[in-house]
Amino acid sequence: METDEQQVEALKKWWSEHGKTVVAGLVIGIGSVAGWNYWQSYQISQAELASRMYTTLVDAAVSEQHPQVLEQASRLVEQHADSNYAALASLVAARSAVASGDDAAARRNLEWVVANATMPPMRDLARLRLARVLQGSGDSAGALAQLDALEAASYRALADELRGDIRLSQGDAAAARTAYEQVLADPDLPDPSRRRVELKLDDLGRPSVS
């Protein structure tokens, strides 16, 4: 068994060989924890700031202050592009742009959501609205391409109805009828939507599918 002096000498030797590594590890560990805490605090503060900016933007949209909405949305996207608020702001801005007759701004905002939103439902909503904007500007092919790119089934009925409208505007009544009938095949279709599509089918001169 080692004596106390031998144990102390062995400890001194071990410390001289490994002490710096231990200290460095402790410093790195403490620094990592502090850095993580700072990053978490920073992220929370940025999310709160983005939330306040989005609330201000929505208030401007409700008041139909369309130029302010577009300006605030642009600033929010620039400063918080990685936040979901950026995608929401762009969707609101697109709606304001349509209301003010600025289809170019609407298209720009919706394309940003399609390219950058992390949540599939946001991308799909943007694609559906973008298809409407493109249809309104006469770009039927572009509108159909956006509808074809939808990822989820939640907007399928709306997409099929819009597809029918586009095909009808192209003079393809048969394709329009097929699209409308696909809408009516949805058992969960709300009654107002069902009646609207049935009227469109009636206008095509063929009984609707119930």
C-alpha positions in Angstrom: 0.0 0.0 0.0 1.3 3.4 -0.9 2.1 5.9 1.9 0.5 9.3 2.1 3.6 10.9 0.7 3.6 8.5 -2.3 -0.1 9.1 -3.0 0.6 12.9 -2.9 3.5 12.5 -5.2 1.5 10.4 -7.6 -1.3 13.0 -7.6 1.2 15.8 -8.3 2.6 13.8 -11.2 -0.8 13.1 -12.6 -1.8 16.7 -12.3 1.4 17.9 -14.0 0.6 15.6 -16.9 -3.2 16.1 -17.2 -4.1 19.2 -15.2 -4.1 21.6 -18.2 -6.4 19.3 -20.1 -8.9 19.1 -17.2 -8.9 22.8 -16.7 -9.4 23.4 -20.5 -12.3 20.9 -20.5 -13.9 22.7 -17.6 -13.5 26.1 -19.2 -14.9 24.8 -22.5 -17.8 23.1 -20.7 -18.7 26.2 -18.7 -18.3 28.4 -21.8 -20.6 26.1 -23.8 -23.3 26.3 -21.2 -23.1 30.1 -21.0 -23.1 30.3 -24.8 -26.1 28.1 -25.0 -28.0 30.1 -22.4 -27.1 33.3 -24.2 -28.2 31.9 -27.5 -31.5 30.7 -26.1 -32.2 34.1 -24.5 -31.3 35.8 -27.8 -33.7 33.5 -29.8 -36.5 34.2 -27.4 -36.0 38.0 -27.6 -35.9 37.8 -31.4 -39.1 35.8 -31.5 -40.8 38.3 -29.2 -39.6 41.2 -31.5 -40.9 39.4 -34.6 -44.2 38.8 -32.8 -44.6 42.5 -32.0 -43.7 43.4 -35.6 -46.3 41.0 -36.9 -49.0 42.3 -34.6 -48.3 45.8 -35.8 -48.5 44.6 -39.4 -51.8 42.8 -38.9 -53.3 46.0 -37.3 -52.2 47.9 -40.4 -53.8 45.3 -42.6 -57.1 45.5 -40.7 -57.1 49.2 -41.1 -56.4 48.7 -44.9 -53.1 50.7 -44.7 -51.7 48.7 -47.5 -48.5 50.6 -48.2 -47.6 50.3 -44.5 -48.3 46.6 -44.6 -46.0 46.0 -47.5 -43.2 48.1 -45.9 -43.5 46.4 -42.5 -43.6 42.9 -44.1 -40.5 43.6 -46.0 -38.7 44.8 -42.9 -39.9 41.7 -40.9 -38.6 39.4 -43.6 -35.3 41.2 -43.8 -34.7 41.0 -40.0 -36.4 37.7 -39.1 -36.3 35.6 -42.3 -35.9 32.3 -40.3 -39.0 33.0 -38.2 -42.5 31.7 -39.1 -43.6 35.2 -38.6 -41.8 36.1 -41.9 -44.0 33.7 -43.8 -47.1 34.9 -42.1 -46.2 38.5 -42.8 -45.6 37.8 -46.4 -49.0 36.1 -46.7 -50.7 39.1 -45.1 -48.7 41.4 -47.4 -49.8 39.5 -50.5 -53.4 39.9 -49.5 -52.9 43.7 -49.0 -51.1 43.9 -52.3 -54.1 42.2 -54.1 -56.5 44.5 -52.4 -54.5 47.5 -53.6 -54.2 46.2 -57.1 -50.4 45.5 -56.9 -50.3 42.0 -58.4 -46.5 42.2 -58.7 -46.0 42.7 -55.0 -48.5 40.0 -54.2 -46.7 37.6 -56.5 -43.3 38.5 -55.0 -44.5 37.9 -51.4 -46.2 34.6 -52.2 -43.2 33.3 -54.1 -41.1 34.1 -51.1 -43.3 32.0 -48.9 -43.3 29.1 -51.4 -39.5 29.2 -51.5 -38.7 29.8 -47.8 -41.6 28.7 -45.5 -40.6 25.8 -43.3 -44.2 24.6 -42.7 -45.9 22.7 -45.6 -49.4 24.2 -44.9 -48.0 27.7 -45.3 -46.3 26.8 -48.6 -49.5 25.2 -49.9 -51.6 28.2 -48.9 -49.1 30.4 -50.7 -49.2 28.2 -53.8 -53.0 28.4 -53.9 -53.1 32.1 -53.6 -50.2 32.5 -56.1 -52.2 30.4 -58.5 -55.1 32.8 -58.2 -52.8 35.8 -58.8 -51.3 34.2 -61.8 -54.7 33.3 -63.2 -55.8 36.9 -62.8 -52.8 38.1 -64.7 -53.4 35.7 -67.5 -50.7 33.1 -66.7 -52.8 30.0 -66.8 -49.8 27.7 -67.2 -48.1 29.1 -64.2 -51.3 28.9 -62.1 -51.8 25.2 -63.0 -48.1 24.5 -62.1 -48.6 25.9 -58.7 -51.7 23.8 -58.2 -49.9 20.7 -59.3 -47.2 21.4 -56.7 -49.5 21.3 -53.7 -48.2 18.8 -51.1 -51.1 18.1 -48.9 -54.8 17.1 -49.5 -56.2 19.9 -47.2 -56.4 22.4 -50.1 -57.3 19.8 -52.8 -61.0 20.8 -53.2 -60.1 24.5 -53.5 -57.3 23.6 -55.9 -59.6 21.5 -58.1 -62.2 24.2 -58.2 -59.6 26.7 -59.3 -58.3 24.3 -61.8 -61.8 24.0 -63.2 -62.0 27.8 -63.5 -58.7 27.9 -65.3 -59.6 25.2 -67.7 -62.9 26.8 -68.4 -61.1 30.1 -69.1 -58.9 28.2 -71.6 -62.1 26.9 -73.4 -61.6 23.4 -72.2 -65.1 22.6 -70.9 -64.5 18.9 -70.5 -61.4 19.4 -68.3 -63.3 22.0 -66.3 -66.2 19.6 -65.7 -63.8 16.9 -64.6 -62.2 19.2 -62.1 -65.5 20.4 -60.7 -66.7 16.8 -60.3 -63.6 16.0 -58.4 -64.4 18.8 -56.0 -67.9 17.4 -55.4 -66.5 13.9 -54.8 -65.0 15.2 -51.5 -67.4 14.0 -48.7 -66.2 16.7 -46.4 -66.9 19.6 -48.8 -68.8 22.4 -47.0 -72.3 23.1 -48.2 -71.6 26.6 -49.5 -68.7 25.3 -51.6 -70.8 22.4 -52.9 -73.6 24.7 -54.0 -71.1 27.0 -55.7 -69.5 24.2 -57.7 -72.8 22.7 -58.6 -73.9 26.0 -60.1 -70.7 26.0 -62.1 -71.5 22.5 -63.4 -75.1 23.6 -64.2 -73.7 26.4 -66.2 -71.7 23.9 -68.3 -75.1 22.3 -69.2 -74.7 19.0 -67.4 -76.3 17.9 -64.1 -73.9 18.1 -61.2 -72.5 15.2 -59.3 -73.9 14.9 -55.8 
